[in-house]
Amino acid sequence: MTDRSQCDPAPSTGRGCLIVCGLPGSGKTTEAKRLSTHRPGVRFAPDEWLIALDVNLWESSIRQRVESLQWTTAKDLLRVGATVIIEWGTWGRVERDVLRTEARDLGATVELRYLDVPLDELWRRIRSRDMEDPPVKRPDLDDWSRMFQVPDEAEVRLYDRPPV
């Protein structure tokens, strides 16, 4: 696992928006829970909401609506100075840019935690947890890894560093 946010230029205040980025099985939920313990904040995890609503995790239109609702609520919390932790995966640079820009427009600091895990380990973890319904297939994971836009150093520099 790589925490690419360590390369950022200035430490954050410890409050604001923390984006946990990675493919399924990379440890986003584990990292988000750890962060919410050390830096009290509200976690936004669409999988948990979809499971609670008894909705297929791969139903993209509903996932988009859940994430939109989560982001609206997260921005309300950022406006009052709270910390929010986004664990959506944020596979695309544009998606991460929107979150960063909108959070900064509200005066929040924004950190990126990119979890870089080898594909074989992702696959092992996914099979081990056996929580997705319908189940993830290895070709799906391979396809997703090709679609995922890994944050490069130039992008990472756009984010605040975690507090010391």
Residue, then its C-alpha position, 0 to 999 in steps of 0.5 A: m500500500t502506498d500513501r501518495s499524499q506524503c509527497d504534498p507540499a504543506p501539511s493540512t490543518g487536520r480538518g477538511c476533506l480526506i479522499v480515500c482512493g483505490l480499487p476494490g479490495s485496496g483497503k479503502t474502508t479500513e483506511a477510512k475507519r482508521l482515519s475517522t478514529h484518529r481524526p474524527g470525521v464523518r465517513f461516506a461509504p456508498d457500499e454501506w448505504l447500498i447494502a443497507l438499502d438492499v441494492n445491488l452494489w453494481e447498480s451504477s445509476i443508484r450508486q451515482r445518486v447515493e454518492s451525489l447525496q453523500w457529497t451534498t451532505a459532506k459539503d454541508l459538513l465542510r461548511v461548518g468546519a467538520t471533517v469528511i472522509i470520502e471512500w468512493g474509490t474515485w477512479g478518475r482524475v476528473e472525479r477527484d478534481v471536482l471533489r478537491t475544487e468544491a471542497r477548497d471552494l468551501g475553505a476546506t483542506v483536501e487530502l488524497r490517500y491513494l491505496d496502491v495494491p497489486l492486482d493479485e493481492l486485490w483479488r485475494r482480498i476480494r475473494s476472502r471477504d466475499m461480500e459483493d453481490p453479485p460477486v466480482k470476477r477476476p476479468d472485472l478486476d483486470d478491466w477496472s485496473r485498466m480504467f483506473q487513473v492512478p494519481d501521478e505526482a503532479e496531481v498529488r501535489l495539488y492536495d494538502r499533506p496530512p498533519v504531522 
